[in-house]
Amino acid sequence: MSLDSDSYDVCIVGASIAGNYLTYLLSESNLRIAIIEDHKEIGIPFQCAGLISQKLSQLIELPNNIILNRVTTAKIVNPSGKYINLSGDEQPYVINRIALDRLFYEKIKDYPNITYFLGERYKSFEYRIEDGKKYLLIETSKRKIVAKMLIGCDGPLSLVGKQLKVKNDVIYASQIRIKAKFNDHEAAMYFNPQWKQLFGWIFPESNHIYRIGIASAKNVNKSFKRFLNELSVNMKDKIDQQGGIIPYGVMNKLAFDNILLLGD
């Protein structure tokens, strides 16, 4: 295996929080690391409801600009509109997901042993053997990379996983950010059999901005419009809109020869 400028010890596909945090953990080693990211900007497009457990702060130090709000109450609403309120020691964070994705990228992007290839799409890998050692020839939309290990951090529809015949069951989600008047410290979750696996939500971001969304096994756009009508929100106050994919079900195989799948 020739050690030229496109040869690395580790190639990571995906530069969101999973890929960037893994790179950060490996950054003080002597490993040469390449990170392939389809988008030109880290964290864009924003695709997250952004409500996470406070236990995250036990794993990493969260700067103030990442924590936008704390939730003290969970409101569980049934199809008829009846609800219960739950509260406890756990007070989840509402986070700035774009800033979280960029947090570790900013710490290590200029390290000499780390190379980010932004705006490049991962395409495929091939196993190769040289001098009795197995390695990977990885093709992107712009180059070929040689690596000893490939780690797919590219989400529930991972292209790395797809080539390994790993398929996740997924449901589709839609969300808006909007100026509105709800409870600033309450996460409301609406359950309805027609939405199948998940629920609708109202999460308080900050400054009277709320993230309102729904995840549904089918007809997500139709269900979302109905949900927004039931909430009587004024769409003139909408700031922006996001879409996303959520995996569910039993976890698939994650480890293969010289390859790992990490994150979603």
VOBARO-190648 format. One record per residue: residue in one letter; x, y, z of N, C-alpha, C in turn. Coordinates in Angstrom, 3 decimals. Layout:
<recs>
<"A",<X,Y,Z>,<X,Y,Z>,<X,Y,Z>>,
...
</recs>
This chain:
<recs>
<"M",<0.851,-1.199,0.000>,<0.000,0.000,0.000>,<0.881,1.241,0.000>>,
<"S",<0.792,2.055,-1.001>,<1.639,3.237,-1.110>,<1.165,4.332,-0.170>>,
<"L",<2.109,4.934,0.550>,<1.765,5.979,1.508>,<1.890,7.348,0.844>>,
<"D",<0.984,7.628,-0.075>,<0.998,8.935,-0.716>,<0.018,9.856,-0.011>>,
<"S",<-0.272,11.036,-0.625>,<-1.085,12.044,0.043>,<-2.522,11.603,0.256>>,
<"D",<-2.989,10.566,-0.480>,<-4.352,10.090,-0.324>,<-4.412,8.755,0.400>>,
<"S",<-3.422,8.474,1.229>,<-3.404,7.261,2.048>,<-3.578,7.637,3.510>>,
<"Y",<-4.492,6.935,4.204>,<-4.828,7.271,5.587>,<-4.972,5.994,6.411>>,
<"D",<-4.843,6.165,7.702>,<-5.113,5.048,8.610>,<-6.614,4.823,8.757>>,
<"V",<-7.367,5.934,8.868>,<-8.809,5.857,9.083>,<-9.513,6.818,8.137>>,
<"C",<-10.579,6.352,7.505>,<-11.436,7.217,6.709>,<-12.830,7.202,7.337>>,
<"I",<-13.333,8.383,7.705>,<-14.640,8.529,8.339>,<-15.587,9.190,7.355>>,
<"V",<-16.746,8.594,7.149>,<-17.749,9.157,6.244>,<-18.840,9.810,7.086>>,
<"G",<-18.979,11.128,6.952>,<-19.984,11.870,7.710>,<-19.355,12.749,8.770>>,
<"A",<-19.627,14.057,8.702>,<-19.027,15.014,9.637>,<-20.100,15.728,10.435>>,
<"S",<-21.031,14.943,11.001>,<-21.942,15.503,12.001>,<-21.332,15.190,13.368>>,
<"I",<-22.132,15.179,14.423>,<-21.564,15.009,15.765>,<-20.843,13.676,15.923>>,
<"A",<-21.370,12.598,15.352>,<-20.734,11.288,15.510>,<-19.362,11.264,14.861>>,
<"G",<-19.278,11.674,13.605>,<-18.004,11.646,12.910>,<-16.991,12.617,13.486>>,
<"N",<-17.443,13.812,13.857>,<-16.517,14.812,14.388>,<-16.027,14.455,15.791>>,
<"Y",<-16.909,13.898,16.618>,<-16.482,13.522,17.968>,<-15.507,12.349,17.913>>,
<"L",<-15.772,11.385,17.035>,<-14.834,10.279,16.866>,<-13.479,10.803,16.404>>,
<"T",<-13.475,11.718,15.455>,<-12.212,12.304,14.985>,<-11.479,13.006,16.117>>,
<"Y",<-12.236,13.721,16.956>,<-11.654,14.406,18.113>,<-11.003,13.402,19.071>>,
<"L",<-11.674,12.272,19.324>,<-11.119,11.267,20.227>,<-9.833,10.656,19.679>>,
<"L",<-9.741,10.579,18.352>,<-8.556,9.989,17.721>,<-7.480,11.021,17.399>>,
<"S",<-7.772,12.294,17.623>,<-6.921,13.371,17.101>,<-5.542,13.438,17.735>>,
<"E",<-5.397,12.990,18.977>,<-4.094,13.068,19.646>,<-3.223,11.864,19.337>>,
<"S",<-3.741,10.926,18.553>,<-2.938,9.783,18.132>,<-2.081,10.185,16.938>>,
<"N",<-1.279,9.247,16.472>,<-0.479,9.493,15.271>,<-1.203,9.058,14.007>>,
<"L",<-2.477,8.701,14.130>,<-3.237,8.218,12.983>,<-3.505,9.337,11.983>>,
<"R",<-3.383,9.027,10.724>,<-3.789,9.959,9.669>,<-5.264,9.692,9.380>>,
<"I",<-6.080,10.743,9.472>,<-7.529,10.583,9.405>,<-8.095,11.453,8.284>>,
<"A",<-8.948,10.853,7.461>,<-9.679,11.589,6.428>,<-11.161,11.545,6.766>>,
<"I",<-11.828,12.684,6.624>,<-13.268,12.754,6.861>,<-13.935,13.238,5.583>>,
<"I",<-14.890,12.449,5.097>,<-15.620,12.784,3.878>,<-17.010,13.271,4.269>>,
<"E",<-17.362,14.461,3.832>,<-18.673,15.043,4.140>,<-19.330,15.542,2.862>>,
<"D",<-20.549,15.055,2.629>,<-21.285,15.382,1.410>,<-21.574,16.877,1.290>>,
<"H",<-21.879,17.534,2.417>,<-22.262,18.943,2.389>,<-21.030,19.851,2.524>>,
<"K",<-21.160,21.057,2.012>,<-20.042,21.993,2.035>,<-19.877,22.671,3.386>>,
<"E",<-20.946,22.706,4.183>,<-20.889,23.321,5.513>,<-21.268,22.301,6.572>>,
<"I",<-20.493,22.248,7.651>,<-20.779,21.339,8.754>,<-22.099,21.751,9.416>>,
<"G",<-22.983,20.780,9.650>,<-24.237,21.037,10.350>,<-25.377,21.503,9.479>>,
<"I",<-25.106,21.771,8.198>,<-26.120,22.249,7.259>,<-26.385,21.144,6.236>>,
<"P",<-27.639,20.759,5.998>,<-28.872,21.305,6.572>,<-29.147,20.779,7.976>>,
<"F",<-29.811,21.606,8.771>,<-30.238,21.259,10.130>,<-31.362,20.238,10.043>>,
<"Q",<-31.167,19.049,10.676>,<-32.154,17.969,10.592>,<-32.293,17.287,11.953>>,
<"C",<-32.846,17.995,12.922>,<-32.916,17.427,14.260>,<-33.953,18.160,15.095>>,
<"A",<-34.725,17.418,15.897>,<-35.648,18.073,16.826>,<-34.883,18.734,17.960>>,
<"G",<-33.705,18.193,18.293>,<-32.794,18.880,19.204>,<-33.102,18.770,20.676>>,
<"L",<-33.897,17.777,21.091>,<-34.148,17.547,22.517>,<-33.312,16.350,22.940>>,
<"I",<-32.370,16.561,23.866>,<-31.455,15.488,24.252>,<-31.346,15.396,25.771>>,
<"S",<-30.938,14.239,26.237>,<-30.786,14.010,27.674>,<-29.671,14.872,28.252>>,
<"Q",<-29.859,15.308,29.492>,<-28.810,16.067,30.167>,<-27.589,15.198,30.452>>,
<"K",<-27.738,13.882,30.295>,<-26.595,12.983,30.498>,<-25.486,13.258,29.493>>,
<"L",<-25.788,13.941,28.388>,<-24.749,14.284,27.424>,<-23.647,15.114,28.068>>,
<"S",<-24.022,15.949,29.037>,<-23.028,16.805,29.692>,<-22.056,16.005,30.554>>,
<"Q",<-22.390,14.720,30.835>,<-21.459,13.858,31.559>,<-20.400,13.285,30.621>>,
<"L",<-20.676,13.340,29.326>,<-19.739,12.813,28.338>,<-18.860,13.903,27.741>>,
<"I",<-19.462,15.061,27.466>,<-18.714,16.156,26.857>,<-19.091,17.465,27.541>>,
<"E",<-18.188,18.424,27.469>,<-18.466,19.760,28.013>,<-19.253,20.558,26.984>>,
<"L",<-20.431,21.019,27.372>,<-21.306,21.737,26.453>,<-21.183,23.243,26.673>>,
<"P",<-20.694,23.974,25.708>,<-20.635,25.440,25.825>,<-22.041,26.033,25.915>>,
<"N",<-22.113,27.231,26.449>,<-23.414,27.886,26.646>,<-24.164,28.116,25.334>>,
<"N",<-23.436,28.323,24.253>,<-24.126,28.623,22.989>,<-24.823,27.395,22.397>>,
<"I",<-24.529,26.217,22.934>,<-25.168,24.998,22.435>,<-26.472,24.708,23.179>>,
<"I",<-26.532,25.032,24.477>,<-27.746,24.797,25.258>,<-28.652,26.011,25.123>>,
<"L",<-29.760,25.839,24.440>,<-30.689,26.941,24.211>,<-31.761,27.026,25.281>>,
<"N",<-32.105,25.878,25.892>,<-33.204,25.859,26.850>,<-33.137,24.564,27.648>>,
<"R",<-33.875,24.520,28.769>,<-34.042,23.313,29.554>,<-35.535,23.022,29.678>>,
<"V",<-35.879,21.754,29.583>,<-37.277,21.334,29.693>,<-37.513,20.760,31.087>>,
<"T",<-38.519,21.282,31.766>,<-38.817,20.810,33.122>,<-40.030,19.889,33.182>>,
<"T",<-40.880,19.937,32.153>,<-42.121,19.154,32.158>,<-42.332,18.498,30.802>>,
<"A",<-42.795,17.259,30.832>,<-43.221,16.573,29.611>,<-44.743,16.459,29.640>>,
<"K",<-45.370,16.946,28.601>,<-46.825,16.881,28.474>,<-47.163,15.804,27.449>>,
<"I",<-47.876,14.765,27.891>,<-48.236,13.643,27.036>,<-49.708,13.769,26.677>>,
<"V",<-49.995,13.916,25.369>,<-51.354,14.219,24.912>,<-51.882,13.047,24.081>>,
<"N",<-53.115,12.593,24.400>,<-53.706,11.498,23.636>,<-54.572,12.041,22.500>>,
<"P",<-55.103,11.182,21.621>,<-55.850,11.667,20.449>,<-57.068,12.520,20.782>>,
<"S",<-57.644,12.337,21.964>,<-58.829,13.127,22.322>,<-58.473,14.486,22.910>>,
<"G",<-57.195,14.730,23.133>,<-56.752,15.993,23.709>,<-56.499,15.933,25.204>>,
<"K",<-56.837,14.826,25.854>,<-56.536,14.679,27.274>,<-55.034,14.473,27.449>>,
<"Y",<-54.504,14.931,28.585>,<-53.059,14.867,28.755>,<-52.681,14.658,30.215>>,
<"I",<-51.443,14.253,30.400>,<-50.836,14.203,31.728>,<-49.507,14.943,31.657>>,
<"N",<-49.083,15.522,32.783>,<-47.791,16.194,32.876>,<-46.848,15.366,33.728>>,
<"L",<-45.641,15.195,33.258>,<-44.621,14.443,33.971>,<-43.418,15.337,34.221>>,
<"S",<-42.825,15.191,35.397>,<-41.602,15.944,35.696>,<-40.733,15.114,36.621>>,
<"G",<-39.450,15.441,36.678>,<-38.532,14.696,37.529>,<-37.169,15.341,37.525>>,
<"D",<-36.159,14.575,37.952>,<-34.801,15.105,38.020>,<-34.215,15.345,36.636>>,
<"E",<-34.605,14.538,35.686>,<-34.113,14.704,34.318>,<-34.737,15.942,33.681>>,
<"Q",<-33.897,16.878,33.305>,<-34.359,18.093,32.631>,<-33.604,18.207,31.310>>,
<"P",<-34.158,17.642,30.250>,<-33.443,17.577,28.973>,<-33.055,18.945,28.437>>,
<"Y",<-32.029,18.926,27.598>,<-31.579,20.131,26.925>,<-32.283,20.277,25.579>>,
<"V",<-32.604,21.506,25.222>,<-32.908,21.839,23.835>,<-31.646,22.484,23.287>>,
<"I",<-31.086,21.880,22.243>,<-29.749,22.280,21.805>,<-29.761,22.961,20.444>>,
<"N",<-28.684,23.685,20.198>,<-28.365,24.203,18.872>,<-27.585,23.107,18.161>>,
<"R",<-28.271,22.329,17.354>,<-27.639,21.155,16.744>,<-26.541,21.535,15.762>>,
<"I",<-26.702,22.623,15.057>,<-25.657,23.048,14.131>,<-24.367,23.343,14.896>>,
<"A",<-24.494,24.047,16.019>,<-23.314,24.365,16.839>,<-22.702,23.104,17.432>>,
<"L",<-23.547,22.118,17.798>,<-23.027,20.860,18.339>,<-22.238,20.104,17.278>>,
<"D",<-22.761,20.056,16.060>,<-22.040,19.388,14.983>,<-20.692,20.049,14.731>>,
<"R",<-20.622,21.367,14.904>,<-19.390,22.096,14.602>,<-18.411,22.148,15.774>>,
<"L",<-18.864,21.781,16.961>,<-18.064,21.950,18.176>,<-16.696,21.287,18.058>>,
<"F",<-16.660,19.995,17.749>,<-15.388,19.277,17.711>,<-14.662,19.484,16.387>>,
<"Y",<-15.401,19.781,15.340>,<-14.778,20.145,14.068>,<-13.882,21.367,14.246>>,
<"E",<-14.377,22.386,14.940>,<-13.583,23.597,15.152>,<-12.343,23.326,15.991>>,
<"K",<-12.398,22.328,16.848>,<-11.259,22.028,17.720>,<-10.114,21.353,16.963>>,
<"I",<-10.445,20.567,15.927>,<-9.410,19.715,15.339>,<-9.234,19.886,13.827>>,
<"K",<-9.958,20.793,13.215>,<-9.936,20.899,11.753>,<-8.559,21.244,11.197>>,
<"D",<-7.705,21.913,11.978>,<-6.393,22.331,11.488>,<-5.263,21.414,11.936>>,
<"Y",<-5.584,20.300,12.564>,<-4.538,19.360,12.975>,<-3.861,18.797,11.720>>,
<"P",<-2.529,18.641,11.755>,<-1.814,18.185,10.550>,<-2.143,16.755,10.132>>,
<"N",<-2.599,15.929,11.069>,<-2.911,14.539,10.732>,<-4.374,14.335,10.349>>,
<"I",<-5.145,15.433,10.238>,<-6.579,15.345,9.955>,<-6.893,16.142,8.693>>,
<"T",<-7.625,15.512,7.778>,<-8.007,16.171,6.531>,<-9.506,16.030,6.322>>,
<"Y",<-10.190,17.166,6.186>,<-11.619,17.177,5.870>,<-11.799,17.397,4.371>>,
<"F",<-12.620,16.556,3.772>,<-13.012,16.727,2.383>,<-14.492,17.097,2.370>>,
<"L",<-14.781,18.401,2.401>,<-16.157,18.894,2.432>,<-16.689,19.038,1.009>>,
<"G",<-17.988,18.811,0.876>,<-18.591,18.895,-0.445>,<-18.233,17.722,-1.333>>,
<"E",<-17.855,16.598,-0.726>,<-17.538,15.374,-1.471>,<-18.487,14.261,-1.046>>,
<"R",<-18.985,13.533,-1.995>,<-19.924,12.447,-1.712>,<-19.196,11.108,-1.724>>,
<"Y",<-19.361,10.352,-0.655>,<-18.845,8.984,-0.626>,<-19.592,8.144,-1.659>>,
<"K",<-18.857,7.320,-2.410>,<-19.490,6.488,-3.434>,<-19.389,4.994,-3.122>>,
<"S",<-18.179,4.492,-2.831>,<-18.049,3.050,-2.638>,<-16.681,2.712,-2.052>>,
<"F",<-16.543,1.451,-1.662>,<-15.244,0.939,-1.224>,<-14.992,-0.412,-1.897>>,
<"E",<-13.711,-0.761,-1.969>,<-13.291,-2.086,-2.428>,<-12.223,-2.592,-1.466>>,
<"Y",<-12.287,-3.883,-1.152>,<-11.215,-4.499,-0.381>,<-10.042,-4.794,-1.306>>,
<"R",<-8.847,-4.510,-0.820>,<-7.625,-4.846,-1.540>,<-6.662,-5.525,-0.562>>,
<"I",<-5.781,-6.340,-1.088>,<-4.762,-7.004,-0.267>,<-3.398,-6.752,-0.895>>,
<"E",<-2.470,-6.311,-0.054>,<-1.100,-6.085,-0.502>,<-0.152,-6.529,0.593>>,
<"D",<0.837,-7.332,0.241>,<1.793,-7.901,1.211>,<1.060,-8.633,2.329>>,
<"G",<-0.044,-9.284,1.981>,<-0.790,-10.068,2.948>,<-1.666,-9.258,3.884>>,
<"K",<-1.757,-7.930,3.680>,<-2.556,-7.065,4.548>,<-3.752,-6.500,3.781>>,
<"K",<-4.907,-6.560,4.437>,<-6.132,-6.064,3.821>,<-6.275,-4.561,4.073>>,
<"Y",<-6.659,-3.846,3.052>,<-6.959,-2.421,3.199>,<-8.139,-2.083,2.301>>,
<"L",<-8.512,-0.810,2.252>,<-9.686,-0.378,1.507>,<-9.332,0.698,0.498>>,
<"L",<-9.880,0.550,-0.691>,<-9.799,1.592,-1.698>,<-11.166,2.257,-1.742>>,
<"I",<-11.221,3.525,-1.344>,<-12.482,4.253,-1.172>,<-12.601,5.302,-2.264>>,
<"E",<-13.759,5.327,-2.917>,<-13.992,6.285,-3.984>,<-15.006,7.327,-3.536>>,
<"T",<-14.681,8.594,-3.744>,<-15.613,9.685,-3.506>,<-15.983,10.302,-4.863>>,
<"S",<-16.765,11.349,-4.821>,<-17.143,12.031,-6.059>,<-15.975,12.781,-6.691>>,
<"K",<-14.844,12.906,-5.941>,<-13.718,13.692,-6.454>,<-12.373,12.975,-6.433>>,
<"R",<-12.248,11.855,-5.707>,<-10.928,11.244,-5.559>,<-11.068,9.797,-5.106>>,
<"K",<-9.909,9.119,-5.066>,<-9.820,7.794,-4.476>,<-8.896,7.876,-3.267>>,
<"I",<-9.279,7.205,-2.193>,<-8.549,7.248,-0.932>,<-8.210,5.823,-0.515>>,
<"V",<-6.990,5.621,-0.049>,<-6.574,4.345,0.520>,<-6.611,4.463,2.035>>,
<"A",<-7.233,3.489,2.709>,<-7.325,3.542,4.172>,<-7.273,2.131,4.752>>,
<"K",<-6.763,2.053,5.970>,<-6.745,0.772,6.678>,<-8.110,0.454,7.291>>,
<"M",<-8.868,1.503,7.649>,<-10.183,1.313,8.261>,<-11.155,2.354,7.723>>,
<"L",<-12.405,1.922,7.546>,<-13.488,2.797,7.092>,<-14.572,2.802,8.161>>,
<"I",<-15.028,4.005,8.544>,<-16.075,4.122,9.569>,<-17.210,4.958,8.995>>,
<"G",<-18.388,4.359,8.884>,<-19.550,5.048,8.351>,<-20.330,5.742,9.445>>,
<"C",<-20.297,7.077,9.435>,<-21.071,7.897,10.369>,<-22.066,8.730,9.571>>,
<"D",<-22.645,8.120,8.556>,<-23.436,8.868,7.582>,<-24.934,8.590,7.666>>,
<"G",<-25.428,8.358,8.894>,<-26.856,8.397,9.140>,<-27.602,7.101,8.878>>,
<"P",<-28.931,7.131,9.081>,<-29.745,5.919,8.991>,<-29.818,5.325,7.588>>,
<"L",<-29.551,6.111,6.561>,<-29.501,5.602,5.191>,<-28.050,5.558,4.713>>,
<"S",<-27.172,5.128,5.603>,<-25.735,5.103,5.352>,<-25.392,4.432,4.027>>,
<"L",<-24.603,5.132,3.194>,<-24.133,4.534,1.953>,<-23.092,3.455,2.224>>,
<"V",<-22.320,3.634,3.288>,<-21.387,2.579,3.684>,<-22.173,1.341,4.089>>,
<"G",<-23.194,1.529,4.932>,<-24.032,0.409,5.361>,<-24.752,-0.253,4.204>>,
<"K",<-25.202,0.530,3.253>,<-25.923,-0.020,2.097>,<-25.051,-0.996,1.325>>,
<"Q",<-23.776,-0.647,1.143>,<-22.880,-1.534,0.421>,<-22.624,-2.823,1.204>>,
<"L",<-22.772,-2.753,2.525>,<-22.603,-3.923,3.388>,<-23.914,-4.693,3.584>>,
<"K",<-24.965,-4.307,2.847>,<-26.291,-4.941,2.915>,<-26.978,-4.695,4.251>>,
<"V",<-26.633,-3.588,4.911>,<-27.293,-3.190,6.155>,<-28.423,-2.236,5.798>>,
<"K",<-29.625,-2.584,6.231>,<-30.789,-1.748,5.916>,<-31.555,-1.450,7.194>>,
<"N",<-31.743,-0.175,7.480>,<-32.514,0.248,8.652>,<-33.973,0.479,8.268>>,
<"D",<-34.880,0.115,9.184>,<-36.263,0.547,9.046>,<-36.312,2.007,9.472>>,
<"V",<-36.965,2.842,8.678>,<-36.976,4.275,8.973>,<-38.387,4.836,8.880>>,
<"I",<-38.603,5.916,9.590>,<-39.806,6.725,9.421>,<-39.359,8.151,9.117>>,
<"Y",<-40.251,8.900,8.508>,<-39.904,10.228,8.015>,<-40.519,11.305,8.904>>,
<"A",<-39.780,12.369,9.084>,<-40.203,13.441,9.983>,<-40.173,14.780,9.268>>,
<"S",<-41.059,15.672,9.713>,<-41.084,17.045,9.217>,<-41.228,17.980,10.404>>,
<"Q",<-40.588,19.130,10.341>,<-40.569,20.055,11.478>,<-40.489,21.490,10.983>>,
<"I",<-41.134,22.394,11.725>,<-40.963,23.824,11.492>,<-40.438,24.470,12.765>>,
<"R",<-39.761,25.599,12.596>,<-39.429,26.491,13.702>,<-40.318,27.708,13.533>>,
<"I",<-40.956,28.117,14.621>,<-41.983,29.142,14.495>,<-42.078,29.981,15.761>>,
<"K",<-42.377,31.253,15.610>,<-42.701,32.124,16.739>,<-44.128,31.806,17.181>>,
<"A",<-44.309,31.507,18.463>,<-45.643,31.111,18.932>,<-45.721,31.324,20.437>>,
<"K",<-46.864,30.938,21.015>,<-47.079,31.069,22.454>,<-47.499,29.725,23.029>>,
<"F",<-46.500,28.999,23.520>,<-46.735,27.765,24.248>,<-45.959,27.874,25.560>>,
<"N",<-45.774,26.773,26.257>,<-45.025,26.776,27.514>,<-43.527,26.737,27.201>>,
<"D",<-42.782,27.715,27.721>,<-41.363,27.848,27.389>,<-40.474,26.753,27.967>>,
<"H",<-40.986,25.959,28.905>,<-40.164,24.909,29.511>,<-40.876,23.563,29.500>>,
<"E",<-41.758,23.373,28.530>,<-42.543,22.147,28.442>,<-42.339,21.500,27.069>>,
<"A",<-42.018,20.217,27.080>,<-41.967,19.437,25.848>,<-43.288,18.687,25.729>>,
<"A",<-44.067,19.021,24.729>,<-45.369,18.379,24.527>,<-45.245,17.320,23.444>>,
<"M",<-45.783,16.132,23.729>,<-45.741,15.019,22.780>,<-47.153,14.512,22.542>>,
<"Y",<-47.550,14.482,21.283>,<-48.906,14.126,20.881>,<-48.893,12.760,20.202>>,
<"F",<-49.705,11.860,20.741>,<-49.746,10.496,20.196>,<-51.068,10.266,19.467>>,
<"N",<-50.968,9.576,18.325>,<-52.161,9.278,17.546>,<-51.889,8.012,16.728>>,
<"P",<-52.785,7.029,16.747>,<-52.548,5.782,16.014>,<-52.267,5.984,14.531>>,
<"Q",<-52.798,7.043,13.940>,<-52.599,7.241,12.504>,<-51.161,7.595,12.161>>,
<"W",<-50.374,8.001,13.175>,<-48.981,8.334,12.918>,<-48.053,7.140,13.104>>,
<"K",<-48.614,6.020,13.524>,<-47.869,4.768,13.668>,<-46.761,4.895,14.712>>,
<"Q",<-45.491,4.747,14.289>,<-44.425,4.473,15.245>,<-44.062,5.602,16.204>>,
<"L",<-44.250,6.863,15.832>,<-43.726,7.898,16.713>,<-44.815,8.885,17.132>>,
<"F",<-44.560,10.178,17.152>,<-45.481,11.144,17.738>,<-45.249,12.524,17.149>>,
<"G",<-46.162,13.435,17.450>,<-45.966,14.837,17.146>,<-45.362,15.526,18.358>>,
<"W",<-44.695,16.656,18.142>,<-44.025,17.303,19.269>,<-44.052,18.823,19.153>>,
<"I",<-43.956,19.447,20.330>,<-43.687,20.878,20.439>,<-42.547,21.024,21.436>>,
<"F",<-41.398,21.466,20.978>,<-40.237,21.644,21.838>,<-39.878,23.126,21.892>>,
<"P",<-39.723,23.689,23.095>,<-39.402,25.118,23.217>,<-37.919,25.381,22.983>>,
<"E",<-37.603,26.149,21.967>,<-36.203,26.438,21.657>,<-35.684,27.566,22.559>>,
<"S",<-36.156,28.780,22.350>,<-35.799,29.938,23.171>,<-36.484,31.161,22.570>>,
<"N",<-36.647,32.191,23.408>,<-37.212,33.470,22.936>,<-38.533,33.279,22.184>>,
<"H",<-39.396,32.416,22.732>,<-40.724,32.151,22.161>,<-40.657,31.543,20.760>>,
<"I",<-39.556,30.844,20.487>,<-39.439,30.070,19.254>,<-39.620,28.599,19.606>>,
<"Y",<-40.437,27.905,18.822>,<-40.746,26.507,19.097>,<-40.456,25.650,17.878>>,
<"R",<-40.060,24.423,18.157>,<-39.884,23.434,17.106>,<-41.099,22.507,17.152>>,
<"I",<-41.882,22.536,16.101>,<-43.091,21.724,16.027>,<-42.911,20.734,14.892>>,
<"G",<-43.084,19.457,15.201>,<-42.843,18.451,14.181>,<-43.662,17.203,14.379>>,
<"I",<-43.516,16.309,13.429>,<-44.213,15.028,13.489>,<-43.376,13.991,12.749>>,
<"A",<-43.431,12.757,13.230>,<-42.811,11.625,12.534>,<-43.888,10.582,12.305>>,
<"S",<-43.937,10.072,11.103>,<-45.020,9.173,10.731>,<-44.505,8.110,9.780>>,
<"A",<-45.084,6.909,9.873>,<-44.676,5.815,8.992>,<-45.099,6.060,7.555>>,
<"K",<-46.156,6.842,7.354>,<-46.608,7.138,5.994>,<-47.379,8.457,6.001>>,
<"N",<-47.499,9.050,4.822>,<-48.255,10.293,4.646>,<-47.813,11.378,5.629>>,
<"V",<-46.496,11.552,5.797>,<-46.008,12.474,6.814>,<-46.431,13.908,6.519>>,
<"N",<-46.404,14.328,5.273>,<-46.766,15.709,4.953>,<-48.244,15.982,5.222>>,
<"K",<-49.099,15.044,4.841>,<-50.531,15.192,5.087>,<-50.821,15.205,6.582>>,
<"S",<-50.181,14.300,7.334>,<-50.376,14.253,8.784>,<-49.857,15.521,9.450>>,
<"F",<-48.753,16.062,8.945>,<-48.167,17.259,9.540>,<-49.079,18.473,9.344>>,
<"K",<-49.650,18.613,8.163>,<-50.573,19.720,7.914>,<-51.783,19.635,8.834>>,
<"R",<-52.301,18.424,9.025>,<-53.444,18.243,9.917>,<-53.058,18.592,11.357>>,
<"F",<-51.859,18.171,11.759>,<-51.376,18.446,13.115>,<-51.246,19.942,13.355>>,
<"L",<-50.675,20.667,12.405>,<-50.521,22.114,12.547>,<-51.872,22.813,12.596>>,
<"N",<-52.833,22.337,11.823>,<-54.184,22.913,11.871>,<-54.822,22.714,13.236>>,
<"E",<-54.616,21.529,13.820>,<-55.175,21.251,15.142>,<-54.562,22.143,16.212>>,
<"L",<-53.302,22.518,16.021>,<-52.623,23.387,16.989>,<-52.957,24.860,16.780>>,
<"S",<-53.584,25.180,15.656>,<-53.987,26.565,15.332>,<-52.799,27.525,15.329>>,
<"V",<-51.658,27.071,14.806>,<-50.506,27.962,14.717>,<-50.663,28.866,13.497>>,
<"N",<-50.096,30.048,13.590>,<-50.140,31.005,12.490>,<-48.907,30.794,11.615>>,
<"M",<-49.110,30.236,10.424>,<-47.977,29.894,9.572>,<-47.227,31.122,9.073>>,
<"K",<-47.805,32.300,9.217>,<-47.093,33.517,8.861>,<-45.884,33.745,9.768>>,
<"D",<-45.913,33.100,10.939>,<-44.817,33.260,11.895>,<-43.746,32.179,11.742>>,
<"K",<-43.869,31.335,10.729>,<-42.884,30.276,10.507>,<-41.525,30.878,10.154>>,
<"I",<-40.474,30.358,10.781>,<-39.113,30.826,10.523>,<-38.457,29.997,9.428>>,
<"D",<-38.520,28.670,9.572>,<-37.974,27.778,8.556>,<-38.567,26.389,8.747>>,
<"Q",<-38.166,25.471,7.892>,<-38.715,24.117,7.936>,<-37.620,23.110,7.653>>,
<"Q",<-37.710,21.946,8.327>,<-36.720,20.896,8.175>,<-37.418,19.557,7.907>>,
<"G",<-36.666,18.636,7.347>,<-37.118,17.259,7.190>,<-36.032,16.331,7.677>>,
<"G",<-36.391,15.107,8.010>,<-35.388,14.182,8.506>,<-35.857,12.744,8.444>>,
<"I",<-34.948,11.842,8.794>,<-35.210,10.409,8.784>,<-34.808,9.841,10.130>>,
<"I",<-35.660,8.986,10.708>,<-35.412,8.422,12.031>,<-35.407,6.899,11.925>>,
<"P",<-34.314,6.228,12.318>,<-34.300,4.767,12.303>,<-35.057,4.209,13.511>>,
<"Y",<-35.599,3.016,13.364>,<-36.254,2.371,14.505>,<-36.108,0.864,14.372>>,
<"G",<-36.441,0.161,15.454>,<-36.365,-1.294,15.426>,<-35.082,-1.801,16.040>>,
<"V",<-34.796,-3.073,15.795>,<-33.634,-3.747,16.371>,<-32.360,-3.279,15.667>>,
<"M",<-31.314,-3.051,16.452>,<-30.037,-2.593,15.895>,<-29.447,-3.642,14.961>>,
<"N",<-28.904,-3.196,13.854>,<-28.265,-4.080,12.887>,<-26.810,-4.340,13.264>>,
<"K",<-26.180,-5.208,12.504>,<-24.763,-5.486,12.679>,<-23.956,-4.217,12.423>>,
<"L",<-22.941,-3.966,13.250>,<-22.177,-2.723,13.178>,<-20.710,-2.919,12.817>>,
<"A",<-20.171,-4.131,12.994>,<-18.741,-4.361,12.804>,<-18.499,-5.361,11.679>>,
<"F",<-17.580,-5.002,10.785>,<-17.212,-5.829,9.634>,<-15.695,-5.805,9.493>>,
<"D",<-15.167,-6.529,8.535>,<-13.728,-6.524,8.324>,<-13.268,-5.117,7.941>>,
<"N",<-12.476,-4.504,8.811>,<-11.896,-3.175,8.580>,<-12.938,-2.064,8.465>>,
<"I",<-14.193,-2.328,8.829>,<-15.258,-1.347,8.694>,<-16.148,-1.356,9.939>>,
<"L",<-16.522,-0.134,10.394>,<-17.495,0.025,11.472>,<-18.586,0.967,11.028>>,
<"L",<-19.798,0.780,11.590>,<-20.887,1.735,11.417>,<-21.153,2.364,12.768>>,
<"L",<-21.276,3.701,12.819>,<-21.383,4.414,14.088>,<-22.474,5.482,13.986>>,
<"G",<-23.168,5.713,15.086>,<-24.213,6.743,15.124>,<-25.552,6.130,14.754>>,
<"D",<-26.307,6.792,13.860>,<-27.606,6.271,13.447>,<-27.483,4.959,12.691>>,
</recs>
